[in-house]
């Protein structure tokens, strides 16, 4: 199964969102793979930042994007 589909499935079941590390642990993959996939997914967003020790981690959530949502127009 494609990683982005797995991420979508997990986030769909977790309305409060998850960090890349949490997703990686749940899916048993490397965190860098999750981070890369999330950057390419137009239907996820950073909902908030959670403190993890001395750093902050992005908490990702799944966005509802309607099928008929228009794409932004390119500047010409």
PQR file of N, CA, C, O and H, with PARSE charges and radii, in Angstrom:
ATOM      1  N   UNK A   1       0.841  -1.179   0.000 -0.4000 1.5000
ATOM      2  CA  UNK A   1       0.000   0.000   0.000 -0.0000 2.0000
ATOM      3  C   UNK A   1       0.888   1.244   0.000  0.5500 1.7000
ATOM      4  O   UNK A   1       1.944   1.263   0.632 -0.5500 1.4000
ATOM      5  N   UNK A   2       0.460   2.254  -0.696 -0.4000 1.5000
ATOM      6  CA  UNK A   2       1.203   3.500  -0.789 -0.0000 2.0000
ATOM      7  C   UNK A   2       1.184   4.196   0.573  0.5500 1.7000
ATOM      8  O   UNK A   2       0.161   4.215   1.258 -0.5500 1.4000
ATOM      9  H   UNK A   2      -0.398   2.239  -1.209  0.4000 1.0000
ATOM     10  N   UNK A   3       2.321   4.763   0.954 -0.4000 1.5000
ATOM     11  CA  UNK A   3       2.447   5.378   2.282 -0.0000 2.0000
ATOM     12  C   UNK A   3       1.443   6.516   2.484  0.5500 1.7000
ATOM     13  O   UNK A   3       0.869   6.642   3.566 -0.5500 1.4000
ATOM     14  H   UNK A   3       3.152   4.748   0.398  0.4000 1.0000
ATOM     15  N   UNK A   4       1.227   7.333   1.472 -0.4000 1.5000
ATOM     16  CA  UNK A   4       0.283   8.443   1.638 -0.0000 2.0000
ATOM     17  C   UNK A   4      -1.126   7.929   1.947  0.5500 1.7000
ATOM     18  O   UNK A   4      -1.847   8.552   2.726 -0.5500 1.4000
ATOM     19  H   UNK A   4       1.693   7.230   0.593  0.4000 1.0000
ATOM     20  N   UNK A   5      -1.521   6.822   1.360 -0.4000 1.5000
ATOM     21  CA  UNK A   5      -2.834   6.217   1.646 -0.0000 2.0000
ATOM     22  C   UNK A   5      -2.883   5.748   3.099  0.5500 1.7000
ATOM     23  O   UNK A   5      -3.891   5.941   3.778 -0.5500 1.4000
ATOM     24  H   UNK A   5      -0.936   6.316   0.727  0.4000 1.0000
ATOM     25  N   UNK A   6      -1.805   5.135   3.579 -0.4000 1.5000
ATOM     26  CA  UNK A   6      -1.749   4.683   4.971 -0.0000 2.0000
ATOM     27  C   UNK A   6      -1.826   5.875   5.928  0.5500 1.7000
ATOM     28  O   UNK A   6      -2.520   5.819   6.943 -0.5500 1.4000
ATOM     29  H   UNK A   6      -0.985   4.978   3.028  0.4000 1.0000
ATOM     30  N   UNK A   7      -1.116   6.943   5.601 -0.4000 1.5000
ATOM     31  CA  UNK A   7      -1.136   8.146   6.440 -0.0000 2.0000
ATOM     32  C   UNK A   7      -2.556   8.707   6.482  0.5500 1.7000
ATOM     33  O   UNK A   7      -3.064   9.052   7.549 -0.5500 1.4000
ATOM     34  H   UNK A   7      -0.552   6.988   4.776  0.4000 1.0000
ATOM     35  N   UNK A   8      -3.193   8.796   5.313 -0.4000 1.5000
ATOM     36  CA  UNK A   8      -4.578   9.281   5.234 -0.0000 2.0000
ATOM     37  C   UNK A   8      -5.503   8.453   6.111  0.5500 1.7000
ATOM     38  O   UNK A   8      -6.325   9.001   6.846 -0.5500 1.4000
ATOM     39  H   UNK A   8      -2.781   8.516   4.446  0.4000 1.0000
ATOM     40  N   UNK A   9      -5.372   7.133   6.037 -0.4000 1.5000
ATOM     41  CA  UNK A   9      -6.223   6.240   6.821 -0.0000 2.0000
ATOM     42  C   UNK A   9      -6.045   6.469   8.318  0.5500 1.7000
ATOM     43  O   UNK A   9      -7.025   6.524   9.061 -0.5500 1.4000
ATOM     44  H   UNK A   9      -4.705   6.687   5.440  0.4000 1.0000
ATOM     45  N   UNK A  10      -4.797   6.603   8.759 -0.4000 1.5000
ATOM     46  CA  UNK A  10      -4.526   6.815  10.188 -0.0000 2.0000
ATOM     47  C   UNK A  10      -5.054   8.178  10.633  0.5500 1.7000
ATOM     48  O   UNK A  10      -5.692   8.277  11.681 -0.5500 1.4000
ATOM     49  H   UNK A  10      -4.001   6.559   8.155  0.4000 1.0000
ATOM     50  N   UNK A  11      -4.797   9.230   9.852 -0.4000 1.5000
ATOM     51  CA  UNK A  11      -5.264  10.567  10.225 -0.0000 2.0000
ATOM     52  C   UNK A  11      -6.787  10.655  10.189  0.5500 1.7000
ATOM     53  O   UNK A  11      -7.384  11.416  10.951 -0.5500 1.4000
ATOM     54  H   UNK A  11      -4.279   9.150   9.001  0.4000 1.0000
ATOM     55  N   UNK A  12      -7.412   9.887   9.316 -0.4000 1.5000
ATOM     56  CA  UNK A  12      -8.869   9.861   9.250 -0.0000 2.0000
ATOM     57  C   UNK A  12      -9.463   9.296  10.541  0.5500 1.7000
ATOM     58  O   UNK A  12     -10.568   9.665  10.939 -0.5500 1.4000
ATOM     59  H   UNK A  12      -6.928   9.268   8.698  0.4000 1.0000
ATOM     60  N   UNK A  13      -8.726   8.406  11.184 -0.4000 1.5000
ATOM     61  CA  UNK A  13      -9.181   7.797  12.434 -0.0000 2.0000
ATOM     62  C   UNK A  13      -8.725   8.582  13.666  0.5500 1.7000
ATOM     63  O   UNK A  13      -9.098   8.253  14.792 -0.5500 1.4000
ATOM     64  H   UNK A  13      -7.829   8.106  10.861  0.4000 1.0000
ATOM     65  N   UNK A  14      -7.916   9.621  13.445 -0.4000 1.5000
ATOM     66  CA  UNK A  14      -7.351  10.404  14.548 -0.0000 2.0000
ATOM     67  C   UNK A  14      -7.648  11.884  14.323  0.5500 1.7000
ATOM     68  O   UNK A  14      -6.774  12.619  13.863 -0.5500 1.4000
ATOM     69  H   UNK A  14      -7.613   9.888  12.530  0.4000 1.0000
ATOM     70  N   UNK A  15      -8.859  12.336  14.635 -0.4000 1.5000
ATOM     71  CA  UNK A  15      -9.237  13.725  14.346 -0.0000 2.0000
ATOM     72  C   UNK A  15      -8.376  14.772  15.043  0.5500 1.7000
ATOM     73  O   UNK A  15      -8.296  15.906  14.572 -0.5500 1.4000
ATOM     74  H   UNK A  15      -9.569  11.739  15.008  0.4000 1.0000
ATOM     75  N   UNK A  16      -7.729  14.418  16.158 -0.4000 1.5000
ATOM     76  CA  UNK A  16      -6.854  15.379  16.845 -0.0000 2.0000
ATOM     77  C   UNK A  16      -5.492  15.507  16.175  0.5500 1.7000
ATOM     78  O   UNK A  16      -4.706  16.382  16.539 -0.5500 1.4000
ATOM     79  H   UNK A  16      -7.795  13.497  16.541  0.4000 1.0000
ATOM     80  N   UNK A  17      -5.201  14.643  15.197 -0.4000 1.5000
ATOM     81  CA  UNK A  17      -3.946  14.723  14.465 -0.0000 2.0000
ATOM     82  C   UNK A  17      -2.810  13.968  15.127  0.5500 1.7000
ATOM     83  O   UNK A  17      -2.936  13.469  16.245 -0.5500 1.4000
ATOM     84  H   UNK A  17      -5.839  13.932  14.901  0.4000 1.0000
ATOM     85  N   UNK A  18      -1.704  13.897  14.414 -0.4000 1.5000
ATOM     86  CA  UNK A  18      -0.509  13.195  14.900 -0.0000 2.0000
ATOM     87  C   UNK A  18       0.741  13.870  14.355  0.5500 1.7000
ATOM     88  O   UNK A  18       0.711  14.518  13.308 -0.5500 1.4000
ATOM     89  H   UNK A  18      -1.602  14.303  13.506  0.4000 1.0000
ATOM     90  N   UNK A  19       1.825  13.707  15.076 -0.4000 1.5000
ATOM     91  CA  UNK A  19       3.116  14.191  14.593 -0.0000 2.0000
ATOM     92  C   UNK A  19       3.685  13.169  13.613  0.5500 1.7000
ATOM     93  O   UNK A  19       3.214  12.034  13.544 -0.5500 1.4000
ATOM     94  H   UNK A  19       1.849  13.181  15.926  0.4000 1.0000
ATOM     95  N   UNK A  20       4.689  13.577  12.865 -0.4000 1.5000
ATOM     96  CA  UNK A  20       5.343  12.661  11.931 -0.0000 2.0000
ATOM     97  C   UNK A  20       5.943  11.472  12.684  0.5500 1.7000
ATOM     98  O   UNK A  20       5.913  10.342  12.197 -0.5500 1.4000
ATOM     99  H   UNK A  20       5.071  14.499  12.921  0.4000 1.0000
ATOM    100  N   UNK A  21       6.476  11.731  13.850 -0.4000 1.5000
ATOM    101  CA  UNK A  21       7.060  10.643  14.648 -0.0000 2.0000
ATOM    102  C   UNK A  21       5.984   9.637  15.071  0.5500 1.7000
ATOM    103  O   UNK A  21       6.190   8.426  14.984 -0.5500 1.4000
ATOM    104  H   UNK A  21       6.500  12.649  14.245  0.4000 1.0000
ATOM    105  N   UNK A  22       4.847  10.142  15.525 -0.4000 1.5000
ATOM    106  CA  UNK A  22       3.753   9.251  15.923 -0.0000 2.0000
ATOM    107  C   UNK A  22       3.257   8.429  14.737  0.5500 1.7000
ATOM    108  O   UNK A  22       3.002   7.231  14.861 -0.5500 1.4000
ATOM    109  H   UNK A  22       4.680  11.125  15.595  0.4000 1.0000
ATOM    110  N   UNK A  23       3.124   9.081  13.594 -0.4000 1.5000
ATOM    111  CA  UNK A  23       2.691   8.362  12.385 -0.0000 2.0000
ATOM    112  C   UNK A  23       3.707   7.285  12.009  0.5500 1.7000
ATOM    113  O   UNK A  23       3.333   6.162  11.670 -0.5500 1.4000
ATOM    114  H   UNK A  23       3.331  10.054  13.493  0.4000 1.0000
ATOM    115  N   UNK A  24       4.989   7.631  12.069 -0.4000 1.5000
ATOM    116  CA  UNK A  24       6.038   6.670  11.724 -0.0000 2.0000
ATOM    117  C   UNK A  24       6.006   5.463  12.655  0.5500 1.7000
ATOM    118  O   UNK A  24       6.147   4.325  12.208 -0.5500 1.4000
ATOM    119  H   UNK A  24       5.293   8.543  12.344  0.4000 1.0000
ATOM    120  N   UNK A  25       5.823   5.711  13.945 -0.4000 1.5000
ATOM    121  CA  UNK A  25       5.753   4.608  14.908 -0.0000 2.0000
ATOM    122  C   UNK A  25       4.535   3.729  14.649  0.5500 1.7000
ATOM    123  O   UNK A  25       4.626   2.503  14.703 -0.5500 1.4000
ATOM    124  H   UNK A  25       5.708   6.635  14.309  0.4000 1.0000
ATOM    125  N   UNK A  26       3.396   4.356  14.367 -0.4000 1.5000
ATOM    126  CA  UNK A  26       2.161   3.602  14.114 -0.0000 2.0000
ATOM    127  C   UNK A  26       2.275   2.758  12.846  0.5500 1.7000
ATOM    128  O   UNK A  26       1.808   1.620  12.805 -0.5500 1.4000
ATOM    129  H   UNK A  26       3.322   5.352  14.323  0.4000 1.0000
ATOM    130  N   UNK A  27       2.911   3.337  11.793 -0.4000 1.5000
ATOM    131  CA  UNK A  27       3.005   2.653  10.505 -0.0000 2.0000
ATOM    132  C   UNK A  27       4.267   1.797  10.374  0.5500 1.7000
ATOM    133  O   UNK A  27       4.442   1.077   9.391 -0.5500 1.4000
ATOM    134  H   UNK A  27       3.290   4.262  11.827  0.4000 1.0000
ATOM    135  N   UNK A  28       5.137   1.885  11.372 -0.4000 1.5000
ATOM    136  CA  UNK A  28       6.392   1.126  11.379 -0.0000 2.0000
ATOM    137  C   UNK A  28       7.250   1.428  10.138  0.5500 1.7000
ATOM    138  O   UNK A  28       7.722   0.529   9.441 -0.5500 1.4000
ATOM    139  H   UNK A  28       4.995   2.470  12.171  0.4000 1.0000
ATOM    140  N   UNK A  29       7.428   2.738   9.898 -0.4000 1.5000
ATOM    141  CA  UNK A  29       8.286   3.218   8.819 -0.0000 2.0000
ATOM    142  C   UNK A  29       9.180   4.317   9.378  0.5500 1.7000
ATOM    143  O   UNK A  29       9.009   4.742  10.520 -0.5500 1.4000
ATOM    144  H   UNK A  29       7.045   3.468  10.464  0.4000 1.0000
ATOM    145  N   UNK A  30      10.118   4.767   8.586 -0.4000 1.5000
ATOM    146  CA  UNK A  30      11.015   5.825   9.037 -0.0000 2.0000
ATOM    147  C   UNK A  30      10.298   7.174   9.050  0.5500 1.7000
ATOM    148  O   UNK A  30       9.461   7.457   8.193 -0.5500 1.4000
ATOM    149  H   UNK A  30      10.257   4.422   7.658  0.4000 1.0000
ATOM    150  N   UNK A  31      10.638   7.986  10.024 -0.4000 1.5000
ATOM    151  CA  UNK A  31      10.025   9.307  10.164 -0.0000 2.0000
ATOM    152  C   UNK A  31      10.285  10.156   8.927  0.5500 1.7000
ATOM    153  O   UNK A  31       9.406  10.909   8.508 -0.5500 1.4000
ATOM    154  H   UNK A  31      11.318   7.756  10.720  0.4000 1.0000
ATOM    155  N   UNK A  32      11.456  10.055   8.340 -0.4000 1.5000
ATOM    156  CA  UNK A  32      11.776  10.848   7.149 -0.0000 2.0000
ATOM    157  C   UNK A  32      10.849  10.492   5.985  0.5500 1.7000
ATOM    158  O   UNK A  32      10.521  11.356   5.172 -0.5500 1.4000
ATOM    159  H   UNK A  32      12.170   9.443   8.681  0.4000 1.0000
ATOM    160  N   UNK A  33      10.430   9.248   5.901 -0.4000 1.5000
ATOM    161  CA  UNK A  33       9.495   8.833   4.846 -0.0000 2.0000
ATOM    162  C   UNK A  33       8.132   9.470   5.055  0.5500 1.7000
ATOM    163  O   UNK A  33       7.491   9.912   4.101 -0.5500 1.4000
ATOM    164  H   UNK A  33      10.695   8.546   6.562  0.4000 1.0000
ATOM    165  N   UNK A  34       7.695   9.517   6.301 -0.4000 1.5000
ATOM    166  CA  UNK A  34       6.410  10.148   6.622 -0.0000 2.0000
ATOM    167  C   UNK A  34       6.485  11.642   6.315  0.5500 1.7000
ATOM    168  O   UNK A  34       5.583  12.191   5.682 -0.5500 1.4000
ATOM    169  H   UNK A  34       8.216   9.158   7.076  0.4000 1.0000
ATOM    170  N   UNK A  35       7.538  12.289   6.753 -0.4000 1.5000
ATOM    171  CA  UNK A  35       7.704  13.721   6.533 -0.0000 2.0000
ATOM    172  C   UNK A  35       7.689  14.040   5.045  0.5500 1.7000
ATOM    173  O   UNK A  35       7.041  14.998   4.623 -0.5500 1.4000
ATOM    174  H   UNK A  35       8.271  11.842   7.267  0.4000 1.0000
ATOM    175  N   UNK A  36       8.390  13.254   4.253 -0.4000 1.5000
ATOM    176  CA  UNK A  36       8.424  13.462   2.800 -0.0000 2.0000
ATOM    177  C   UNK A  36       7.032  13.289   2.197  0.5500 1.7000
ATOM    178  O   UNK A  36       6.605  14.109   1.385 -0.5500 1.4000
ATOM    179  H   UNK A  36       8.917  12.476   4.596  0.4000 1.0000
ATOM    180  N   UNK A  37       6.333  12.246   2.581 -0.4000 1.5000
ATOM    181  CA  UNK A  37       4.993  11.987   2.038 -0.0000 2.0000
ATOM    182  C   UNK A  37       4.018  13.101   2.393  0.5500 1.7000
ATOM    183  O   UNK A  37       3.240  13.546   1.550 -0.5500 1.4000
ATOM    184  H   UNK A  37       6.680  11.580   3.240  0.4000 1.0000
ATOM    185  N   UNK A  38       4.063  13.551   3.654 -0.4000 1.5000
ATOM    186  CA  UNK A  38       3.142  14.598   4.092 -0.0000 2.0000
ATOM    187  C   UNK A  38       3.344  15.883   3.287  0.5500 1.7000
ATOM    188  O   UNK A  38       2.376  16.570   2.961 -0.5500 1.4000
ATOM    189  H   UNK A  38       4.695  13.189   4.339  0.4000 1.0000
ATOM    190  N   UNK A  39       4.583  16.202   2.970 -0.4000 1.5000
ATOM    191  CA  UNK A  39       4.858  17.413   2.188 -0.0000 2.0000
ATOM    192  C   UNK A  39       4.204  17.359   0.812  0.5500 1.7000
ATOM    193  O   UNK A  39       3.889  18.398   0.234 -0.5500 1.4000
ATOM    194  H   UNK A  39       5.369  15.643   3.235  0.4000 1.0000
ATOM    195  N   UNK A  40       3.999  16.154   0.286 -0.4000 1.5000
ATOM    196  CA  UNK A  40       3.417  15.990  -1.043 -0.0000 2.0000
ATOM    197  C   UNK A  40       1.901  15.819  -1.019  0.5500 1.7000
ATOM    198  O   UNK A  40       1.267  15.749  -2.072 -0.5500 1.4000
ATOM    199  H   UNK A  40       4.255  15.309   0.756  0.4000 1.0000
ATOM    200  N   UNK A  41       1.326  15.754   0.163 -0.4000 1.5000
ATOM    201  CA  UNK A  41      -0.112  15.501   0.295 -0.0000 2.0000
ATOM    202  C   UNK A  41      -0.886  16.826   0.416  0.5500 1.7000
ATOM    203  O   UNK A  41      -0.727  17.542   1.404 -0.5500 1.4000
ATOM    204  H   UNK A  41       1.841  15.811   1.019  0.4000 1.0000
ATOM    205  N   UNK A  42      -1.713  17.152  -0.574 -0.4000 1.5000
ATOM    206  CA  UNK A  42      -2.455  18.415  -0.520 -0.0000 2.0000
ATOM    207  C   UNK A  42      -3.614  18.410   0.475  0.5500 1.7000
ATOM    208  O   UNK A  42      -4.217  19.453   0.730 -0.5500 1.4000
ATOM    209  H   UNK A  42      -1.842  16.570  -1.377  0.4000 1.0000
ATOM    210  N   UNK A  43      -3.926  17.249   1.034 -0.4000 1.5000
ATOM    211  CA  UNK A  43      -5.076  17.152   1.931 -0.0000 2.0000
ATOM    212  C   UNK A  43      -4.691  17.008   3.396  0.5500 1.7000
ATOM    213  O   UNK A  43      -5.482  16.520   4.204 -0.5500 1.4000
ATOM    214  H   UNK A  43      -3.436  16.402   0.827  0.4000 1.0000
ATOM    215  N   UNK A  44      -3.480  17.430   3.742 -0.4000 1.5000
ATOM    216  CA  UNK A  44      -3.073  17.477   5.142 -0.0000 2.0000
ATOM    217  C   UNK A  44      -2.610  18.894   5.459  0.5500 1.7000
ATOM    218  O   UNK A  44      -2.209  19.646   4.571 -0.5500 1.4000
ATOM    219  H   UNK A  44      -2.837  17.826   3.086  0.4000 1.0000
ATOM    220  N   UNK A  45      -2.674  19.239   6.738 -0.4000 1.5000
ATOM    221  CA  UNK A  45      -2.223  20.557   7.148 -0.0000 2.0000
ATOM    222  C   UNK A  45      -1.685  20.474   8.570  0.5500 1.7000
ATOM    223  O   UNK A  45      -1.976  19.526   9.300 -0.5500 1.4000
ATOM    224  H   UNK A  45      -3.000  18.628   7.459  0.4000 1.0000
ATOM    225  N   UNK A  46      -0.899  21.473   8.955 -0.4000 1.5000
ATOM    226  CA  UNK A  46      -0.397  21.552  10.327 -0.0000 2.0000
ATOM    227  C   UNK A  46      -1.455  22.273  11.143  0.5500 1.7000
ATOM    228  O   UNK A  46      -1.747  23.447  10.915 -0.5500 1.4000
ATOM    229  H   UNK A  46      -0.663  22.243   8.362  0.4000 1.0000
ATOM    230  N   UNK A  47      -2.018  21.555  12.091 -0.4000 1.5000
ATOM    231  CA  UNK A  47      -3.078  22.100  12.939 -0.0000 2.0000
ATOM    232  C   UNK A  47      -2.509  22.926  14.085  0.5500 1.7000
ATOM    233  O   UNK A  47      -3.072  23.953  14.465 -0.5500 1.4000
ATOM    234  H   UNK A  47      -1.781  20.601  12.277  0.4000 1.0000
ATOM    235  N   UNK A  48      -1.391  22.468  14.627 -0.4000 1.5000
ATOM    236  CA  UNK A  48      -0.775  23.153  15.762 -0.0000 2.0000
ATOM    237  C   UNK A  48       0.637  22.590  15.958  0.5500 1.7000
ATOM    238  O   UNK A  48       1.060  21.667  15.263 -0.5500 1.4000
ATOM    239  H   UNK A  48      -0.934  21.634  14.318  0.4000 1.0000
ATOM    240  N   UNK A  49       1.336  23.162  16.904 -0.4000 1.5000
ATOM    241  CA  UNK A  49       2.681  22.701  17.256 -0.0000 2.0000
ATOM    242  C   UNK A  49       2.647  22.176  18.683  0.5500 1.7000
ATOM    243  O   UNK A  49       2.104  22.826  19.577 -0.5500 1.4000
ATOM    244  H   UNK A  49       0.992  23.913  17.469  0.4000 1.0000
ATOM    245  N   UNK A  50       3.225  21.003  18.893 -0.4000 1.5000
ATOM    246  CA  UNK A  50       3.271  20.388  20.225 -0.0000 2.0000
ATOM    247  C   UNK A  50       4.707  20.375  20.720  0.5500 1.7000
ATOM    248  O   UNK A  50       5.633  20.038  19.982 -0.5500 1.4000
ATOM    249  H   UNK A  50       3.666  20.476  18.167  0.4000 1.0000
ATOM    250  N   UNK A  51       4.871  20.742  21.964 -0.4000 1.5000
ATOM    251  CA  UNK A  51       6.219  20.747  22.552 -0.0000 2.0000
ATOM    252  C   UNK A  51       6.675  19.318  22.814  0.5500 1.7000
ATOM    253  O   UNK A  51       5.952  18.524  23.416 -0.5500 1.4000
ATOM    254  H   UNK A  51       4.119  21.016  22.563  0.4000 1.0000
ATOM    255  N   UNK A  52       7.871  19.002  22.359 -0.4000 1.5000
ATOM    256  CA  UNK A  52       8.471  17.690  22.588 -0.0000 2.0000
ATOM    257  C   UNK A  52       9.867  17.934  23.153  0.5500 1.7000
ATOM    258  O   UNK A  52      10.838  18.060  22.406 -0.5500 1.4000
ATOM    259  H   UNK A  52       8.458  19.647  21.869  0.4000 1.0000
ATOM    260  N   UNK A  53       9.953  17.998  24.457 -0.4000 1.5000
ATOM    261  CA  UNK A  53      11.238  18.326  25.080 -0.0000 2.0000
ATOM    262  C   UNK A  53      11.553  19.792  24.865  0.5500 1.7000
ATOM    263  O   UNK A  53      10.777  20.667  25.250 -0.5500 1.4000
ATOM    264  H   UNK A  53       9.165  17.895  25.064  0.4000 1.0000
ATOM    265  N   UNK A  54      12.693  20.056  24.250 -0.4000 1.5000
ATOM    266  CA  UNK A  54      13.086  21.438  23.985 -0.0000 2.0000
ATOM    267  C   UNK A  54      12.617  21.928  22.615  0.5500 1.7000
ATOM    268  O   UNK A  54      12.774  23.103  22.283 -0.5500 1.4000
ATOM    269  H   UNK A  54      13.323  19.345  23.938  0.4000 1.0000
ATOM    270  N   UNK A  55      12.047  21.030  21.832 -0.4000 1.5000
ATOM    271  CA  UNK A  55      11.632  21.374  20.472 -0.0000 2.0000
ATOM    272  C   UNK A  55      10.122  21.322  20.343  0.5500 1.7000
ATOM    273  O   UNK A  55       9.409  20.947  21.274 -0.5500 1.4000
ATOM    274  H   UNK A  55      11.920  20.076  22.102  0.4000 1.0000
ATOM    275  N   UNK A  56       9.650  21.709  19.161 -0.4000 1.5000
ATOM    276  CA  UNK A  56       8.237  21.620  18.826 -0.0000 2.0000
ATOM    277  C   UNK A  56       8.083  20.722  17.608  0.5500 1.7000
ATOM    278  O   UNK A  56       8.941  20.701  16.726 -0.5500 1.4000
ATOM    279  H   UNK A  56      10.229  22.014  18.405  0.4000 1.0000
ATOM    280  N   UNK A  57       6.983  19.984  17.570 -0.4000 1.5000
ATOM    281  CA  UNK A  57       6.688  19.107  16.441 -0.0000 2.0000
ATOM    282  C   UNK A  57       5.336  19.488  15.864  0.5500 1.7000
ATOM    283  O   UNK A  57       4.395  19.780  16.602 -0.5500 1.4000
ATOM    284  H   UNK A  57       6.286  20.001  18.287  0.4000 1.0000
ATOM    285  N   UNK A  58       5.243  19.483  14.540 -0.4000 1.5000
ATOM    286  CA  UNK A  58       3.993  19.791  13.870 -0.0000 2.0000
ATOM    287  C   UNK A  58       3.006  18.651  14.075  0.5500 1.7000
ATOM    288  O   UNK A  58       3.355  17.477  13.948 -0.5500 1.4000
ATOM    289  H   UNK A  58       6.007  19.245  13.940  0.4000 1.0000
ATOM    290  N   UNK A  59       1.776  19.013  14.392 -0.4000 1.5000
ATOM    291  CA  UNK A  59       0.704  18.025  14.519 -0.0000 2.0000
ATOM    292  C   UNK A  59      -0.121  18.132  13.240  0.5500 1.7000
ATOM    293  O   UNK A  59      -0.749  19.157  12.975 -0.5500 1.4000
ATOM    294  H   UNK A  59       1.493  19.966  14.496  0.4000 1.0000
ATOM    295  N   UNK A  60      -0.109  17.064  12.459 -0.4000 1.5000
ATOM    296  CA  UNK A  60      -0.764  17.053  11.154 -0.0000 2.0000
ATOM    297  C   UNK A  60      -2.178  16.500  11.260  0.5500 1.7000
ATOM    298  O   UNK A  60      -2.438  15.538  11.982 -0.5500 1.4000
ATOM    299  H   UNK A  60       0.401  16.231  12.675  0.4000 1.0000
ATOM    300  N   UNK A  61      -3.083  17.132  10.521 -0.4000 1.5000
ATOM    301  CA  UNK A  61      -4.467  16.684  10.454 -0.0000 2.0000
ATOM    302  C   UNK A  61      -4.859  16.518   8.992  0.5500 1.7000
ATOM    303  O   UNK A  61      -4.199  17.024   8.084 -0.5500 1.4000
ATOM    304  H   UNK A  61      -2.871  17.914   9.935  0.4000 1.0000
ATOM    305  N   UNK A  62      -5.932  15.807   8.802 -0.4000 1.5000
ATOM    306  CA  UNK A  62      -6.466  15.580   7.463 -0.0000 2.0000
ATOM    307  C   UNK A  62      -7.492  16.663   7.166  0.5500 1.7000
ATOM    308  O   UNK A  62      -8.384  16.926   7.972 -0.5500 1.4000
ATOM    309  H   UNK A  62      -6.468  15.396   9.539  0.4000 1.0000
ATOM    310  N   UNK A  63      -7.356  17.286   6.007 -0.4000 1.5000
ATOM    311  CA  UNK A  63      -8.291  18.332   5.589 -0.0000 2.0000
ATOM    312  C   UNK A  63      -9.325  17.741   4.653  0.5500 1.7000
ATOM    313  O   UNK A  63      -9.028  16.830   3.879 -0.5500 1.4000
ATOM    314  H   UNK A  63      -6.632  17.073   5.352  0.4000 1.0000
ATOM    315  N   UNK A  64     -10.528  18.257   4.724 -0.4000 1.5000
ATOM    316  CA  UNK A  64     -11.554  17.846   3.774 -0.0000 2.0000
ATOM    317  C   UNK A  64     -11.432  18.735   2.546  0.5500 1.7000
ATOM    318  O   UNK A  64     -11.637  19.946   2.631 -0.5500 1.4000
ATOM    319  H   UNK A  64     -10.769  18.997   5.352  0.4000 1.0000
ATOM    320  N   UNK A  65     -11.101  18.144   1.410 -0.4000 1.5000
ATOM    321  CA  UNK A  65     -10.985  18.869   0.151 -0.0000 2.0000
ATOM    322  C   UNK A  65     -12.051  18.313  -0.788  0.5500 1.7000
ATOM    323  O   UNK A  65     -11.960  17.155  -1.197 -0.5500 1.4000
ATOM    324  H   UNK A  65     -10.934  17.160   1.341  0.4000 1.0000
ATOM    325  N   UNK A  66     -13.055  19.108  -1.139 -0.4000 1.5000
ATOM    326  CA  UNK A  66     -14.106  18.603  -2.009 -0.0000 2.0000
ATOM    327  C   UNK A  66     -13.567  18.234  -3.387  0.5500 1.7000
ATOM    328  O   UNK A  66     -12.598  18.823  -3.867 -0.5500 1.4000
ATOM    329  H   UNK A  66     -13.129  20.049  -0.807  0.4000 1.0000
ATOM    330  N   UNK A  67     -14.203  17.259  -4.010 -0.4000 1.5000
ATOM    331  CA  UNK A  67     -13.775  16.807  -5.339 -0.0000 2.0000
ATOM    332  C   UNK A  67     -13.816  17.928  -6.367  0.5500 1.7000
ATOM    333  O   UNK A  67     -12.986  17.961  -7.275 -0.5500 1.4000
ATOM    334  H   UNK A  67     -14.990  16.780  -3.620  0.4000 1.0000
ATOM    335  N   UNK A  68     -14.768  18.844  -6.240 -0.4000 1.5000
ATOM    336  CA  UNK A  68     -14.914  19.909  -7.229 -0.0000 2.0000
ATOM    337  C   UNK A  68     -14.204  21.204  -6.821  0.5500 1.7000
ATOM    338  O   UNK A  68     -14.494  22.272  -7.359 -0.5500 1.4000
ATOM    339  H   UNK A  68     -15.443  18.817  -5.502  0.4000 1.0000
ATOM    340  N   UNK A  69     -13.281  21.105  -5.877 -0.4000 1.5000
ATOM    341  CA  UNK A  69     -12.542  22.278  -5.423 -0.0000 2.0000
ATOM    342  C   UNK A  69     -11.634  22.785  -6.556  0.5500 1.7000
ATOM    343  O   UNK A  69     -10.810  22.029  -7.070 -0.5500 1.4000
ATOM    344  H   UNK A  69     -13.044  20.237  -5.439  0.4000 1.0000
ATOM    345  N   UNK A  70     -11.782  24.060  -6.946 -0.4000 1.5000
ATOM    346  CA  UNK A  70     -10.948  24.561  -8.047 -0.0000 2.0000
ATOM    347  C   UNK A  70      -9.495  24.720  -7.612  0.5500 1.7000
ATOM    348  O   UNK A  70      -9.209  25.030  -6.455 -0.5500 1.4000
ATOM    349  H   UNK A  70     -12.451  24.674  -6.528  0.4000 1.0000
ATOM    350  N   UNK A  71      -8.598  24.507  -8.541 -0.4000 1.5000
ATOM    351  CA  UNK A  71      -7.173  24.706  -8.282 -0.0000 2.0000
ATOM    352  C   UNK A  71      -6.858  26.189  -8.385  0.5500 1.7000
ATOM    353  O   UNK A  71      -7.510  26.904  -9.145 -0.5500 1.4000
ATOM    354  H   UNK A  71      -8.830  24.255  -9.480  0.4000 1.0000
ATOM    355  N   UNK A  72      -5.864  26.668  -7.631 -0.4000 1.5000
ATOM    356  CA  UNK A  72      -5.497  28.076  -7.749 -0.0000 2.0000
ATOM    357  C   UNK A  72      -4.958  28.348  -9.146  0.5500 1.7000
ATOM    358  O   UNK A  72      -4.285  27.506  -9.741 -0.5500 1.4000
ATOM    359  H   UNK A  72      -5.334  26.087  -7.013  0.4000 1.0000
ATOM    360  N   UNK A  73      -5.253  29.502  -9.646 -0.4000 1.5000
ATOM    361  CA  UNK A  73      -4.771  29.868 -10.980 -0.0000 2.0000
ATOM    362  C   UNK A  73      -3.329  30.328 -10.888  0.5500 1.7000
ATOM    363  O   UNK A  73      -2.922  30.986  -9.931 -0.5500 1.4000
ATOM    364  H   UNK A  73      -5.800  30.186  -9.162  0.4000 1.0000
ATOM    365  N   UNK A  74      -2.573  29.966 -11.905 -0.4000 1.5000
ATOM    366  CA  UNK A  74      -1.173  30.413 -11.960 -0.0000 2.0000
ATOM    367  C   UNK A  74      -1.126  31.850 -12.407  0.5500 1.7000
ATOM    368  O   UNK A  74      -1.946  32.290 -13.212 -0.5500 1.4000
ATOM    369  H   UNK A  74      -2.904  29.432 -12.683  0.4000 1.0000
ATOM    370  N   UNK A  75      -0.163  32.581 -11.884 -0.4000 1.5000
ATOM    371  CA  UNK A  75       0.038  33.968 -12.330 -0.0000 2.0000
ATOM    372  C   UNK A  75       0.675  33.945 -13.706  0.5500 1.7000
ATOM    373  O   UNK A  75       1.595  33.170 -13.965 -0.5500 1.4000
ATOM    374  H   UNK A  75       0.504  32.223 -11.230  0.4000 1.0000
ATOM    375  N   UNK A  76       0.186  34.785 -14.569 -0.4000 1.5000
ATOM    376  CA  UNK A  76       0.758  34.842 -15.933 -0.0000 2.0000
ATOM    377  C   UNK A  76       1.401  36.165 -16.190  0.5500 1.7000
ATOM    378  O   UNK A  76       1.931  36.393 -17.278 -0.5500 1.4000
ATOM    379  H   UNK A  76      -0.562  35.414 -14.359  0.4000 1.0000
TER
END
